Amino acid sequence: MSFDFQSVTDRSKSRAEKYTLRQTLFGTEDVLPMWVADMDIETPSCVVEAVKRRASHPIYGYEEVPDSAYEAQIAWMKKRHGFEIQRDWMFYSHSVVATINTAIHAFTEPGDKVIVQTPIYPPFLKNVTRNGREILRNPLRKTAKGDYRFDFDDLRSKIDEKTKLLLLCSPHNPVGRVWRREELQELAEICVEHNIKVMADEIHSDLVYAPNVHTPFASLSDEVANLTITAIGPGKTFNTAGLAISTVVVENETMRQDFDDAYERIHFAQGNVFAHAGFEAAYREGEAWLDELLIHLQRNIQKLTALAARHSDKIRFIAPEGTYLAWIDCSQLGLSSSELKRFFVEDAALGLSPGVSFGKEGKGYMRLNFAVPGPIMDDAIAHLDMALGDFDEY
Ligand SMILES: Cc1ncc(COP(=O)(O)O)c(C=O)c1O
């Protein structure tokens, strides 16, 4: 079967955040918005049709997430990631960010330290401080080539008795790493040794480019599963963020109880009726679509790689191993953070996420979301090609 990743669907009138916030974020509507992490690619038709079918039943009252939906997700996780999950380990969540907040409440006390590996998806940092916990900053280490590794020495030197939780982003937003099994194993050994629990945000885990392989953190061993809580879901994979549905997996019974206490205090309820239908359809029928999407996204990566090669004196780009996010090193341009943003908005007409919003380690970088149809990618490349070609001094 063949799917269409070339047609452009206008989102500017659909209240899409990526478009409605252009004026606020970039001071103009005249940018291609390539920031927030959803796709400008249509959600697969199996999901759209399932939502339409559910919409045609004219009562939208309270509804449970059906067990059949969880069964579809369980089968998917086993087939694609070798992750064995049992139904009674799973919770519904409308938002991974809410899951992280709840985990912070469940597994730490005010004043405890939570490990965050910067540069990182911004809510990881905000969630810790807004909940009265302390950030233990364990920046990723940049190699000479410019890609990233965990910094185990730094982590070991900083852990103390107040360190209770690690927020793991796997695959990593924004740097695009798909952590190798050995890297995760070494991280897990440190957590086991110091009795640190791990909130593994694996929401990008289906967006991984061969030969890279996603290893679910909880699948490393029974010992590791016993200190891990995992967030997974269809939001990134199938472009269903607006359906607001994801899953939390907690294998250990005591941790599950503690998570449940915090979860019930907030009252997550069961989400919306359309999400239930879309979620199940995505996991049952969406695999062929995803496999083709990954090929399309790799084409977009190749376009960016070629662009970066043409302007290697100005930008550096290492192809991500996973996610649809490109972490572009613009430090050779020698611009301040505000000048860099202005360059992208005014000279390239692109609305990207500034690297500094992922922590100070992101200075000099911009994050570009390349989950767009082919023609939009070509436009973005042309804009940047011209702006970089014209760039001499800002
Ligand atoms: C790593 C990561 N976690 C969580 C989220 C957001 O998830 P949700 O919309 O379910 O809160 C994002 C969205 O960009 C993300 O990149």
The ligand as a MOL file (V3000), in Angstrom:
LIG
                    3D

  0  0  0     0  0            999 V3000
M  V30 BEGIN CTAB
M  V30 COUNTS 16 16 0 0 0
M  V30 BEGIN ATOM
M  V30 1 C 9.7310 13.9870 25.1230 0
M  V30 2 C 8.3260 14.5170 25.1380 0
M  V30 3 N 7.5170 14.1980 26.1620 0
M  V30 4 C 6.2540 14.6560 26.2220 0
M  V30 5 C 5.7360 15.4530 25.2250 0
M  V30 6 C 4.3270 15.9710 25.3330 0
M  V30 7 O 3.4490 14.9620 25.5920 0
M  V30 8 P 1.9450 15.3050 25.9720 0
M  V30 9 O 1.4170 16.2100 24.9120 0
M  V30 10 O 1.2860 13.9670 26.0080 0
M  V30 11 O 1.9880 15.9690 27.3260 0
M  V30 12 C 6.5470 15.8130 24.1470 0
M  V30 13 C 6.0330 16.6960 23.0900 0
M  V30 14 O 6.7460 17.3070 22.3680 0
M  V30 15 C 7.8600 15.3100 24.1000 0
M  V30 16 O 8.6750 15.6040 23.0880 0
M  V30 END ATOM
M  V30 BEGIN BOND
M  V30 1 1 1 2
M  V30 2 1 2 3
M  V30 3 2 2 15
M  V30 4 2 3 4
M  V30 5 1 4 5
M  V30 6 1 5 6
M  V30 7 2 5 12
M  V30 8 1 6 7
M  V30 9 1 7 8
M  V30 10 2 8 9
M  V30 11 1 8 10
M  V30 12 1 8 11
M  V30 13 1 12 13
M  V30 14 1 12 15
M  V30 15 2 13 14
M  V30 16 1 15 16
M  V30 END BOND
M  V30 END CTAB
M  END
